[in-house]
Amino acid sequence: MTATPVATVAMCGDDPAALHVVGELVRDVGGTPATLGALDRVRQLEEVAGFVIGLAFPGFDPNSAVPQLPSGGRRTTPQG
């Protein structure tokens, strides 16, 4: 049986408790939360999403433009 790939859910926030709750919700549905910084980084996250959508819409695989790194197993959300 092949494992289903886990989606990484990028998120930003200023409230560690809220990030913890959202991270748990992401895990509950099978995703992997990735906290990328405070709310001042949201603009960068939106720009990356636009880049990925721009590749995917005409049929290009976004993974071909983003290097794949092995998971380091580090915690991606702050302790709450």
All heavy atoms as a GROMACS GRO file, in nm:
protein
  567
    1MET      N    1   0.084  -0.118   0.000
    1MET     CA    2   0.000   0.000   0.000
    1MET      C    3   0.089   0.125   0.000
    1MET      O    4   0.180   0.138   0.080
    1MET     CB    5  -0.090  -0.004   0.124
    1MET     CG    6  -0.181   0.113   0.136
    1MET     SD    7  -0.288   0.089   0.281
    1MET     CE    8  -0.432   0.166   0.219
    2THR      N    9   0.062   0.218  -0.090
    2THR     CA   10   0.141   0.340  -0.100
    2THR      C   11   0.080   0.448  -0.012
    2THR      O   12  -0.040   0.470  -0.012
    2THR     CB   13   0.143   0.390  -0.246
    2THR    OG1   14   0.193   0.286  -0.328
    2THR    CG2   15   0.229   0.512  -0.260
    3ALA      N   16   0.166   0.517   0.063
    3ALA     CA   17   0.119   0.624   0.151
    3ALA      C   18   0.079   0.745   0.068
    3ALA      O   19   0.143   0.778  -0.032
    3ALA     CB   20   0.228   0.662   0.250
    4THR      N   21  -0.027   0.810   0.108
    4THR     CA   22  -0.071   0.932   0.043
    4THR      C   23   0.022   1.046   0.082
    4THR      O   24   0.054   1.060   0.200
    4THR     CB   25  -0.215   0.968   0.088
    4THR    OG1   26  -0.300   0.858   0.058
    4THR    CG2   27  -0.266   1.091   0.019
    5PRO      N   28   0.068   1.125  -0.015
    5PRO     CA   29   0.156   1.237   0.019
    5PRO      C   30   0.085   1.332   0.115
    5PRO      O   31  -0.034   1.357   0.104
    5PRO     CB   32   0.183   1.306  -0.114
    5PRO     CG   33   0.141   1.211  -0.219
    5PRO     CD   34   0.043   1.117  -0.157
    6VAL      N   35   0.159   1.384   0.209
    6VAL     CA   36   0.104   1.477   0.307
    6VAL      C   37   0.122   1.619   0.254
    6VAL      O   38   0.230   1.655   0.209
    6VAL     CB   39   0.177   1.461   0.443
    6VAL    CG1   40   0.131   1.565   0.542
    6VAL    CG2   41   0.157   1.321   0.497
    7ALA      N   42   0.016   1.697   0.261
    7ALA     CA   43   0.024   1.837   0.218
    7ALA      C   44   0.086   1.920   0.329
    7ALA      O   45   0.051   1.906   0.445
    7ALA     CB   46  -0.114   1.890   0.185
    8THR      N   47   0.178   2.008   0.291
    8THR     CA   48   0.233   2.104   0.385
    8THR      C   49   0.147   2.229   0.378
    8THR      O   50   0.122   2.281   0.269
    8THR     CB   51   0.379   2.138   0.349
    8THR    OG1   52   0.456   2.018   0.357
    8THR    CG2   53   0.436   2.242   0.444
    9VAL      N   54   0.101   2.274   0.493
    9VAL     CA   55   0.016   2.393   0.499
    9VAL      C   56   0.099   2.507   0.558
    9VAL      O   57   0.134   2.505   0.676
    9VAL     CB   58  -0.110   2.368   0.584
    9VAL    CG1   59  -0.195   2.493   0.594
    9VAL    CG2   60  -0.191   2.252   0.525
   10ALA      N   61   0.133   2.603   0.473
   10ALA     CA   62   0.210   2.718   0.517
   10ALA      C   63   0.119   2.815   0.590
   10ALA      O   64   0.007   2.839   0.548
   10ALA     CB   65   0.273   2.786   0.396
   11MET      N   66   0.171   2.868   0.702
   11MET     CA   67   0.091   2.963   0.778
   11MET      C   68   0.183   3.063   0.846
   11MET      O   69   0.300   3.036   0.870
   11MET     CB   70   0.004   2.891   0.880
   11MET     CG   71   0.074   2.792   0.967
   11MET     SD   72  -0.046   2.693   1.058
   11MET     CE   73   0.058   2.641   1.193
   12CYS      N   74   0.128   3.181   0.872
   12CYS     CA   75   0.198   3.287   0.941
   12CYS      C   76   0.108   3.339   1.052
   12CYS      O   77  -0.013   3.334   1.042
   12CYS     CB   78   0.228   3.404   0.846
   12CYS     SG   79   0.342   3.365   0.713
   13GLY      N   80   0.169   3.389   1.159
   13GLY     CA   81   0.088   3.444   1.266
   13GLY      C   82   0.172   3.505   1.376
   13GLY      O   83   0.291   3.478   1.389
   14ASP      N   84   0.107   3.588   1.455
   14ASP     CA   85   0.173   3.655   1.567
   14ASP      C   86   0.133   3.596   1.702
   14ASP      O   87   0.190   3.634   1.804
   14ASP     CB   88   0.137   3.804   1.567
   14ASP     CG   89   0.196   3.879   1.449
   14ASP    OD1   90   0.306   3.840   1.403
   14ASP    OD2   91   0.133   3.975   1.402
   15ASP      N   92   0.035   3.508   1.704
   15ASP     CA   93  -0.017   3.453   1.828
   15ASP      C   94   0.022   3.305   1.839
   15ASP      O   95  -0.035   3.220   1.770
   15ASP     CB   96  -0.169   3.469   1.830
   15ASP     CG   97  -0.234   3.421   1.958
   15ASP    OD1   98  -0.175   3.336   2.029
   15ASP    OD2   99  -0.346   3.468   1.986
   16PRO      N  100   0.121   3.273   1.923
   16PRO     CA  101   0.166   3.134   1.934
   16PRO      C  102   0.054   3.036   1.969
   16PRO      O  103   0.052   2.924   1.918
   16PRO     CB  104   0.271   3.138   2.045
   16PRO     CG  105   0.320   3.279   2.046
   16PRO     CD  106   0.201   3.362   2.008
   17ALA      N  107  -0.039   3.077   2.055
   17ALA     CA  108  -0.149   2.987   2.092
   17ALA      C  109  -0.238   2.958   1.971
   17ALA      O  110  -0.280   2.844   1.949
   17ALA     CB  111  -0.231   3.046   2.206
   18ALA      N  112  -0.267   3.061   1.892
   18ALA     CA  113  -0.349   3.042   1.772
   18ALA      C  114  -0.277   2.954   1.670
   18ALA      O  115  -0.339   2.866   1.609
   18ALA     CB  116  -0.385   3.177   1.710
   19LEU      N  117  -0.147   2.976   1.652
   19LEU     CA  118  -0.070   2.892   1.560
   19LEU      C  119  -0.071   2.746   1.605
   19LEU      O  120  -0.079   2.654   1.523
   19LEU     CB  121   0.073   2.943   1.548
   19LEU     CG  122   0.090   3.072   1.469
   19LEU    CD1  123   0.231   3.128   1.489
   19LEU    CD2  124   0.062   3.048   1.322
   20HIS      N  125  -0.066   2.725   1.735
   20HIS     CA  126  -0.070   2.589   1.789
   20HIS      C  127  -0.204   2.523   1.756
   20HIS      O  128  -0.208   2.409   1.709
   20HIS     CB  129  -0.046   2.591   1.940
   20HIS     CG  130  -0.055   2.456   2.002
   20HIS    ND1  131   0.044   2.362   1.990
   20HIS    CD2  132  -0.155   2.397   2.073
   20HIS    CE1  133   0.007   2.252   2.052
   20HIS    NE2  134  -0.114   2.271   2.103
   21VAL      N  135  -0.314   2.595   1.779
   21VAL     CA  136  -0.447   2.540   1.752
   21VAL      C  137  -0.462   2.509   1.603
   21VAL      O  138  -0.507   2.400   1.565
   21VAL     CB  139  -0.557   2.638   1.799
   21VAL    CG1  140  -0.694   2.594   1.746
   21VAL    CG2  141  -0.560   2.648   1.950
   22VAL      N  142  -0.424   2.603   1.518
   22VAL     CA  143  -0.435   2.581   1.374
   22VAL      C  144  -0.345   2.466   1.330
   22VAL      O  145  -0.384   2.382   1.248
   22VAL     CB  146  -0.404   2.710   1.295
   22VAL    CG1  147  -0.400   2.683   1.146
   22VAL    CG2  148  -0.507   2.817   1.328
   23GLY      N  149  -0.224   2.458   1.386
   23GLY     CA  150  -0.135   2.347   1.355
   23GLY      C  151  -0.196   2.213   1.390
   23GLY      O  152  -0.184   2.115   1.314
   24GLU      N  153  -0.265   2.205   1.503
   24GLU     CA  154  -0.332   2.081   1.542
   24GLU      C  155  -0.445   2.048   1.446
   24GLU      O  156  -0.465   1.932   1.410
   24GLU     CB  157  -0.384   2.090   1.686
   24GLU     CG  158  -0.274   2.091   1.790
   24GLU     CD  159  -0.184   1.968   1.784
   24GLU    OE1  160  -0.237   1.855   1.774
   24GLU    OE2  161  -0.060   1.984   1.788
   25LEU      N  162  -0.520   2.149   1.403
   25LEU     CA  163  -0.627   2.125   1.306
   25LEU      C  164  -0.571   2.073   1.173
   25LEU      O  165  -0.627   1.982   1.112
   25LEU     CB  166  -0.707   2.254   1.282
   25LEU     CG  167  -0.791   2.302   1.400
   25LEU    CD1  168  -0.845   2.443   1.372
   25LEU    CD2  169  -0.904   2.205   1.429
   26VAL      N  170  -0.460   2.130   1.130
   26VAL     CA  171  -0.395   2.084   1.007
   26VAL      C  172  -0.353   1.938   1.022
   26VAL      O  173  -0.377   1.855   0.933
   26VAL     CB  174  -0.274   2.173   0.972
   26VAL    CG1  175  -0.189   2.112   0.862
   26VAL    CG2  176  -0.320   2.314   0.934
   27ARG      N  177  -0.293   1.904   1.135
   27ARG     CA  178  -0.254   1.765   1.160
   27ARG      C  179  -0.374   1.671   1.162
   27ARG      O  180  -0.368   1.560   1.113
   27ARG     CB  181  -0.177   1.754   1.291
   27ARG     CG  182  -0.035   1.802   1.284
   27ARG     CD  183   0.039   1.773   1.416
   27ARG     NE  184   0.160   1.850   1.421
   27ARG     CZ  185   0.169   1.976   1.466
   27ARG    NH1  186   0.064   2.036   1.515
   27ARG    NH2  187   0.283   2.038   1.464
   28ASP      N  188  -0.485   1.719   1.222
   28ASP     CA  189  -0.605   1.637   1.231
   28ASP      C  190  -0.659   1.594   1.095
   28ASP      O  191  -0.723   1.489   1.083
   28ASP     CB  192  -0.716   1.711   1.307
   28ASP     CG  193  -0.690   1.720   1.457
   28ASP    OD1  194  -0.597   1.651   1.507
   28ASP    OD2  195  -0.762   1.797   1.524
   29VAL      N  196  -0.635   1.675   0.992
   29VAL     CA  197  -0.683   1.640   0.858
   29VAL      C  198  -0.571   1.580   0.772
   29VAL      O  199  -0.586   1.566   0.651
   29VAL     CB  200  -0.750   1.759   0.787
   29VAL    CG1  201  -0.874   1.802   0.862
   29VAL    CG2  202  -0.654   1.875   0.766
   30GLY      N  203  -0.459   1.546   0.836
   30GLY     CA  204  -0.351   1.477   0.765
   30GLY      C  205  -0.244   1.564   0.706
   30GLY      O  206  -0.160   1.516   0.631
   31GLY      N  207  -0.245   1.692   0.736
   31GLY     CA  208  -0.144   1.782   0.681
   31GLY      C  209  -0.027   1.802   0.775
   31GLY      O  210  -0.026   1.753   0.888
   32THR      N  211   0.071   1.874   0.726
   32THR     CA  212   0.188   1.911   0.805
   32THR      C  213   0.194   2.062   0.812
   32THR      O  214   0.211   2.128   0.709
   32THR     CB  215   0.317   1.858   0.740
   32THR    OG1  216   0.309   1.716   0.729
   32THR    CG2  217   0.439   1.896   0.821
   33PRO      N  218   0.178   2.120   0.932
   33PRO     CA  219   0.184   2.266   0.941
   33PRO      C  220   0.327   2.316   0.931
   33PRO      O  221   0.420   2.253   0.980
   33PRO     CB  222   0.126   2.294   1.080
   33PRO     CG  223   0.152   2.171   1.158
   33PRO     CD  224   0.148   2.057   1.060
   34ALA      N  225   0.344   2.430   0.865
   34ALA     CA  226   0.475   2.493   0.853
   34ALA      C  227   0.459   2.641   0.884
   34ALA      O  228   0.406   2.717   0.802
   34ALA     CB  229   0.532   2.474   0.714
   35THR      N  230   0.499   2.681   1.003
   35THR     CA  231   0.492   2.822   1.041
   35THR      C  232   0.610   2.894   0.979
   35THR      O  233   0.725   2.861   1.005
   35THR     CB  234   0.493   2.836   1.194
   35THR    OG1  235   0.384   2.762   1.248
   35THR    CG2  236   0.480   2.982   1.234
   36LEU      N  237   0.580   2.993   0.895
   36LEU     CA  238   0.685   3.062   0.820
   36LEU      C  239   0.721   3.197   0.877
   36LEU      O  240   0.806   3.266   0.821
   36LEU     CB  241   0.641   3.077   0.674
   36LEU     CG  242   0.608   2.945   0.604
   36LEU    CD1  243   0.568   2.971   0.460
   36LEU    CD2  244   0.724   2.848   0.611
   37GLY      N  245   0.658   3.235   0.986
   37GLY     CA  246   0.694   3.361   1.048
   37GLY      C  247   0.571   3.436   1.096
   37GLY      O  248   0.460   3.384   1.100
   38ALA      N  249   0.594   3.561   1.131
   38ALA     CA  250   0.488   3.648   1.182
   38ALA      C  251   0.402   3.699   1.066
   38ALA      O  252   0.430   3.674   0.948
   38ALA     CB  253   0.550   3.765   1.257
   39LEU      N  254   0.298   3.772   1.101
   39LEU     CA  255   0.206   3.823   1.000
   39LEU      C  256   0.273   3.915   0.898
   39LEU      O  257   0.225   3.928   0.785
   39LEU     CB  258   0.090   3.897   1.066
   39LEU     CG  259  -0.012   3.807   1.136
   39LEU    CD1  260  -0.118   3.892   1.204
   39LEU    CD2  261  -0.075   3.709   1.039
   40ASP      N  262   0.386   3.975   0.934
   40ASP     CA  263   0.454   4.060   0.837
   40ASP      C  264   0.513   3.982   0.720
   40ASP      O  265   0.558   4.039   0.622
   40ASP     CB  266   0.561   4.147   0.904
   40ASP     CG  267   0.673   4.067   0.969
   40ASP    OD1  268   0.664   3.943   0.977
   40ASP    OD2  269   0.769   4.131   1.016
   41ARG      N  270   0.510   3.849   0.726
   41ARG     CA  271   0.559   3.766   0.615
   41ARG      C  272   0.447   3.717   0.523
   41ARG      O  273   0.472   3.649   0.424
   41ARG     CB  274   0.632   3.642   0.670
   41ARG     CG  275   0.746   3.675   0.759
   41ARG     CD  276   0.885   3.644   0.715
   41ARG     NE  277   0.912   3.569   0.600
   41ARG     CZ  278   0.976   3.452   0.598
   41ARG    NH1  279   1.013   3.396   0.709
   41ARG    NH2  280   1.004   3.392   0.486
   42VAL      N  281   0.321   3.750   0.557
   42VAL     CA  282   0.207   3.701   0.479
   42VAL      C  283   0.218   3.742   0.333
   42VAL      O  284   0.186   3.665   0.243
   42VAL     CB  285   0.074   3.748   0.541
   42VAL    CG1  286  -0.043   3.722   0.449
   42VAL    CG2  287   0.052   3.680   0.674
   43ARG      N  288   0.264   3.862   0.307
   43ARG     CA  289   0.276   3.909   0.168
   43ARG      C  290   0.365   3.814   0.086
   43ARG      O  291   0.333   3.779  -0.027
   43ARG     CB  292   0.332   4.052   0.168
   43ARG     CG  293   0.370   4.107   0.034
   43ARG     CD  294   0.250   4.153  -0.040
   43ARG     NE  295   0.293   4.198  -0.172
   43ARG     CZ  296   0.224   4.278  -0.245
   43ARG    NH1  297   0.110   4.324  -0.204
   43ARG    NH2  298   0.268   4.313  -0.362
   44GLN      N  299   0.476   3.772   0.145
   44GLN     CA  300   0.565   3.678   0.075
   44GLN      C  301   0.495   3.545   0.050
   44GLN      O  302   0.509   3.486  -0.057
   44GLN     CB  303   0.692   3.655   0.156
   44GLN     CG  304   0.779   3.777   0.165
   44GLN     CD  305   0.891   3.758   0.265
   44GLN    OE1  306   0.870   3.703   0.373
   44GLN    NE2  307   1.009   3.803   0.230
   45LEU      N  308   0.420   3.498   0.148
   45LEU     CA  309   0.347   3.372   0.132
   45LEU      C  310   0.246   3.382   0.018
   45LEU      O  311   0.234   3.291  -0.064
   45LEU     CB  312   0.276   3.336   0.264
   45LEU     CG  313   0.199   3.206   0.269
   45LEU    CD1  314   0.287   3.087   0.234
   45LEU    CD2  315   0.139   3.188   0.408
   46GLU      N  316   0.175   3.494   0.010
   46GLU     CA  317   0.080   3.515  -0.100
   46GLU      C  318   0.150   3.518  -0.236
   46GLU      O  319   0.098   3.464  -0.334
   46GLU     CB  320   0.002   3.644  -0.078
   46GLU     CG  321  -0.095   3.637   0.037
   46GLU     CD  322  -0.162   3.770   0.067
   46GLU    OE1  323  -0.118   3.876   0.014
   46GLU    OE2  324  -0.258   3.770   0.146
   47GLU      N  325   0.267   3.580  -0.242
   47GLU     CA  326   0.340   3.586  -0.368
   47GLU      C  327   0.386   3.447  -0.413
   47GLU      O  328   0.380   3.414  -0.531
   47GLU     CB  329   0.458   3.682  -0.356
   47GLU     CG  330   0.413   3.827  -0.345
   47GLU     CD  331   0.525   3.923  -0.310
   47GLU    OE1  332   0.636   3.878  -0.275
   47GLU    OE2  333   0.501   4.044  -0.318
   48VAL      N  334   0.429   3.366  -0.318
   48VAL     CA  335   0.470   3.230  -0.351
   48VAL      C  336   0.349   3.150  -0.400
   48VAL      O  337   0.359   3.073  -0.496
   48VAL     CB  338   0.538   3.160  -0.230
   48VAL    CG1  339   0.555   3.012  -0.254
   48VAL    CG2  340   0.670   3.227  -0.201
   49ALA      N  341   0.234   3.167  -0.335
   49ALA     CA  342   0.113   3.097  -0.378
   49ALA      C  343   0.079   3.136  -0.523
   49ALA      O  344   0.044   3.049  -0.605
   49ALA     CB  345  -0.004   3.130  -0.285
   50GLY      N  346   0.091   3.264  -0.555
   50GLY     CA  347   0.067   3.308  -0.692
   50GLY      C  348   0.163   3.244  -0.791
   50GLY      O  349   0.125   3.206  -0.902
   51PHE      N  350   0.289   3.230  -0.752
   51PHE     CA  351   0.390   3.166  -0.836
   51PHE      C  352   0.353   3.019  -0.862
   51PHE      O  353   0.354   2.973  -0.976
   51PHE     CB  354   0.526   3.176  -0.766
   51PHE     CG  355   0.635   3.096  -0.831
   51PHE    CD1  356   0.691   3.136  -0.950
   51PHE    CD2  357   0.682   2.979  -0.772
   51PHE    CE1  358   0.793   3.062  -1.010
   51PHE    CE2  359   0.782   2.905  -0.830
   51PHE     CZ  360   0.838   2.946  -0.949
   52VAL      N  361   0.314   2.950  -0.756
   52VAL     CA  362   0.278   2.807  -0.769
   52VAL      C  363   0.153   2.792  -0.856
   52VAL      O  364   0.148   2.706  -0.945
   52VAL     CB  365   0.259   2.744  -0.630
   52VAL    CG1  366   0.198   2.605  -0.640
   52VAL    CG2  367   0.392   2.738  -0.556
   53ILE      N  368   0.053   2.874  -0.832
   53ILE     CA  369  -0.070   2.867  -0.912
   53ILE      C  370  -0.038   2.899  -1.058
   53ILE      O  371  -0.091   2.835  -1.149
   53ILE     CB  372  -0.176   2.964  -0.855
   53ILE    CG1  373  -0.224   2.913  -0.720
   53ILE    CG2  374  -0.293   2.980  -0.953
   53ILE    CD1  375  -0.304   3.014  -0.640
   54GLY      N  376   0.050   2.997  -1.080
   54GLY     CA  377   0.089   3.033  -1.216
   54GLY      C  378   0.155   2.918  -1.290
   54GLY      O  379   0.143   2.906  -1.412
   55LEU      N  380   0.227   2.834  -1.219
   55LEU     CA  381   0.288   2.716  -1.281
   55LEU      C  382   0.183   2.606  -1.304
   55LEU      O  383   0.180   2.543  -1.410
   55LEU     CB  384   0.400   2.660  -1.193
   55LEU     CG  385   0.530   2.737  -1.190
   55LEU    CD1  386   0.621   2.683  -1.080
   55LEU    CD2  387   0.599   2.729  -1.325
   56ALA      N  388   0.100   2.582  -1.202
   56ALA     CA  389   0.005   2.471  -1.208
   56ALA      C  390  -0.105   2.493  -1.311
   56ALA      O  391  -0.146   2.398  -1.379
   56ALA     CB  392  -0.055   2.447  -1.070
   57PHE      N  393  -0.154   2.615  -1.325
   57PHE     CA  394  -0.266   2.642  -1.413
   57PHE      C  395  -0.241   2.598  -1.558
   57PHE      O  396  -0.325   2.531  -1.616
   57PHE     CB  397  -0.306   2.789  -1.406
   57PHE     CG  398  -0.433   2.820  -1.480
   57PHE    CD1  399  -0.556   2.782  -1.429
   57PHE    CD2  400  -0.429   2.886  -1.602
   57PHE    CE1  401  -0.673   2.809  -1.498
   57PHE    CE2  402  -0.545   2.914  -1.672
   57PHE     CZ  403  -0.668   2.876  -1.620
   58PRO      N  404  -0.125   2.630  -1.616
   58PRO     CA  405  -0.102   2.582  -1.754
   58PRO      C  406  -0.050   2.438  -1.762
   58PRO      O  407  -0.022   2.388  -1.870
   58PRO     CB  408   0.001   2.681  -1.809
   58PRO     CG  409   0.074   2.732  -1.691
   58PRO     CD  410  -0.026   2.730  -1.577
   59GLY      N  411  -0.037   2.371  -1.647
   59GLY     CA  412  -0.001   2.230  -1.650
   59GLY      C  413   0.141   2.196  -1.608
   59GLY      O  414   0.182   2.081  -1.620
   60PHE      N  415   0.217   2.292  -1.560
   60PHE     CA  416   0.353   2.262  -1.513
   60PHE      C  417   0.347   2.213  -1.369
   60PHE      O  418   0.263   2.257  -1.289
   60PHE     CB  419   0.442   2.387  -1.520
   60PHE     CG  420   0.466   2.435  -1.660
   60PHE    CD1  421   0.397   2.544  -1.710
   60PHE    CD2  422   0.556   2.370  -1.743
   60PHE    CE1  423   0.417   2.589  -1.839
   60PHE    CE2  424   0.578   2.413  -1.872
   60PHE     CZ  425   0.508   2.522  -1.920
   61ASP      N  426   0.436   2.124  -1.334
   61ASP     CA  427   0.444   2.073  -1.198
   61ASP      C  428   0.523   2.171  -1.112
   61ASP      O  429   0.642   2.190  -1.134
   61ASP     CB  430   0.512   1.936  -1.198
   61ASP     CG  431   0.528   1.876  -1.060
   61ASP    OD1  432   0.476   1.935  -0.960
   61ASP    OD2  433   0.590   1.770  -1.049
   62PRO      N  434   0.459   2.236  -1.013
   62PRO     CA  435   0.532   2.330  -0.928
   62PRO      C  436   0.650   2.267  -0.857
   62PRO      O  437   0.748   2.335  -0.827
   62PRO     CB  438   0.427   2.378  -0.827
   62PRO     CG  439   0.296   2.355  -0.894
   62PRO     CD  440   0.317   2.232  -0.979
   63ASN      N  441   0.644   2.136  -0.831
   63ASN     CA  442   0.756   2.069  -0.766
   63ASN      C  443   0.882   2.074  -0.850
   63ASN      O  444   0.992   2.063  -0.798
   63ASN     CB  445   0.721   1.924  -0.734
   63ASN     CG  446   0.622   1.914  -0.621
   63ASN    OD1  447   0.631   1.986  -0.523
   63ASN    ND2  448   0.526   1.825  -0.636
   64SER      N  449   0.868   2.092  -0.981
   64SER     CA  450   0.986   2.099  -1.067
   64SER      C  451   1.061   2.232  -1.049
   64SER      O  452   1.176   2.242  -1.087
   64SER     CB  453   0.946   2.080  -1.214
   64SER     OG  454   0.868   2.191  -1.257
   65ALA      N  455   0.995   2.332  -0.991
   65ALA     CA  456   1.058   2.463  -0.972
   65ALA      C  457   1.099   2.488  -0.827
   65ALA      O  458   1.166   2.586  -0.799
   65ALA     CB  459   0.962   2.573  -1.017
   66VAL      N  460   1.057   2.401  -0.739
   66VAL     CA  461   1.086   2.418  -0.597
   66VAL      C  462   1.167   2.297  -0.551
   66VAL      O  463   1.122   2.184  -0.564
   66VAL     CB  464   0.955   2.428  -0.514
   66VAL    CG1  465   0.986   2.444  -0.367
   66VAL    CG2  466   0.870   2.542  -0.565
   67PRO      N  467   1.288   2.319  -0.502
   67PRO     CA  468   1.371   2.205  -0.462
   67PRO      C  469   1.306   2.126  -0.349
   67PRO      O  470   1.247   2.183  -0.257
   67PRO     CB  471   1.502   2.268  -0.415
   67PRO     CG  472   1.480   2.413  -0.406
   67PRO     CD  473   1.352   2.446  -0.475
   68GLN      N  474   1.316   1.996  -0.357
   68GLN     CA  475   1.263   1.908  -0.254
   68GLN      C  476   1.375   1.874  -0.157
   68GLN      O  477   1.479   1.823  -0.197
   68GLN     CB  478   1.208   1.779  -0.317
   68GLN     CG  479   1.095   1.804  -0.414
   68GLN     CD  480   0.973   1.863  -0.346
   68GLN    OE1  481   0.919   1.805  -0.254
   68GLN    NE2  482   0.932   1.980  -0.390
   69LEU      N  483   1.353   1.904  -0.030
   69LEU     CA  484   1.452   1.877   0.073
   69LEU      C  485   1.398   1.768   0.166
   69LEU      O  486   1.278   1.764   0.192
   69LEU     CB  487   1.480   2.003   0.154
   69LEU     CG  488   1.529   2.124   0.074
   69LEU    CD1  489   1.539   2.246   0.163
   69LEU    CD2  490   1.662   2.093   0.010
   70PRO      N  491   1.486   1.684   0.216
   70PRO     CA  492   1.438   1.582   0.309
   70PRO      C  493   1.388   1.647   0.437
   70PRO      O  494   1.440   1.749   0.481
   70PRO     CB  495   1.561   1.495   0.336
   70PRO     CG  496   1.678   1.581   0.300
   70PRO     CD  497   1.630   1.676   0.195
   71SER      N  498   1.286   1.586   0.494
   71SER     CA  499   1.231   1.638   0.618
   71SER      C  500   1.331   1.620   0.730
   71SER      O  501   1.386   1.512   0.748
   71SER     CB  502   1.101   1.566   0.652
   71SER     OG  503   1.055   1.606   0.778
   72GLY      N  504   1.352   1.726   0.806
   72GLY     CA  505   1.444   1.718   0.919
   72GLY      C  506   1.376   1.675   1.046
   72GLY      O  507   1.439   1.659   1.149
   73GLY      N  508   1.243   1.657   1.040
   73GLY     CA  509   1.170   1.614   1.156
   73GLY      C  510   1.160   1.720   1.265
   73GLY      O  511   1.127   1.691   1.377
   74ARG      N  512   1.190   1.844   1.232
   74ARG     CA  513   1.184   1.948   1.336
   74ARG      C  514   1.042   1.998   1.352
   74ARG      O  515   0.960   1.993   1.263
   74ARG     CB  516   1.278   2.062   1.306
   74ARG     CG  517   1.264   2.120   1.171
   74ARG     CD  518   1.353   2.236   1.151
   74ARG     NE  519   1.264   2.334   1.088
   74ARG     CZ  520   1.287   2.459   1.073
   74ARG    NH1  521   1.398   2.510   1.116
   74ARG    NH2  522   1.203   2.538   1.017
   75ARG      N  523   1.016   2.051   1.469
   75ARG     CA  524   0.883   2.103   1.501
   75ARG      C  525   0.861   2.231   1.422
   75ARG      O  526   0.947   2.318   1.418
   75ARG     CB  527   0.876   2.130   1.650
   75ARG     CG  528   0.740   2.166   1.696
   75ARG     CD  529   0.738   2.160   1.848
   75ARG     NE  530   0.606   2.180   1.898
   75ARG     CZ  531   0.510   2.089   1.899
   75ARG    NH1  532   0.534   1.970   1.851
   75ARG    NH2  533   0.391   2.116   1.947
   76THR      N  534   0.745   2.243   1.358
   76THR     CA  535   0.718   2.358   1.273
   76THR      C  536   0.618   2.456   1.334
   76THR      O  537   0.588   2.556   1.275
   76THR     CB  538   0.665   2.312   1.136
   76THR    OG1  539   0.549   2.232   1.157
   76THR    CG2  540   0.772   2.235   1.062
   77THR      N  541   0.565   2.426   1.452
   77THR     CA  542   0.476   2.519   1.520
   77THR      C  543   0.524   2.536   1.662
   77THR      O  544   0.576   2.442   1.722
   77THR     CB  545   0.330   2.473   1.518
   77THR    OG1  546   0.322   2.345   1.581
   77THR    CG2  547   0.274   2.465   1.379
   78PRO      N  548   0.507   2.654   1.718
   78PRO     CA  549   0.552   2.676   1.855
   78PRO      C  550   0.469   2.596   1.955
   78PRO      O  551   0.353   2.564   1.928
   78PRO     CB  552   0.532   2.826   1.876
   78PRO     CG  553   0.449   2.875   1.766
   78PRO     CD  554   0.451   2.772   1.656
   79GLN      N  555   0.530   2.566   2.066
   79GLN     CA  556   0.456   2.499   2.174
   79GLN      C  557   0.351   2.595   2.227
   79GLN      O  558   0.376   2.713   2.239
   79GLN     CB  559   0.551   2.462   2.288
   79GLN     CG  560   0.645   2.350   2.254
   79GLN     CD  561   0.577   2.214   2.258
   79GLN    OE1  562   0.459   2.202   2.283
   79GLN    NE2  563   0.654   2.111   2.232
   80GLY      N  564   0.231   2.546   2.258
   80GLY     CA  565   0.126   2.633   2.309
   80GLY      C  566   0.092   2.604   2.451
   80GLY      O  567   0.129   2.518   2.515
   0.00000   0.00000   0.00000
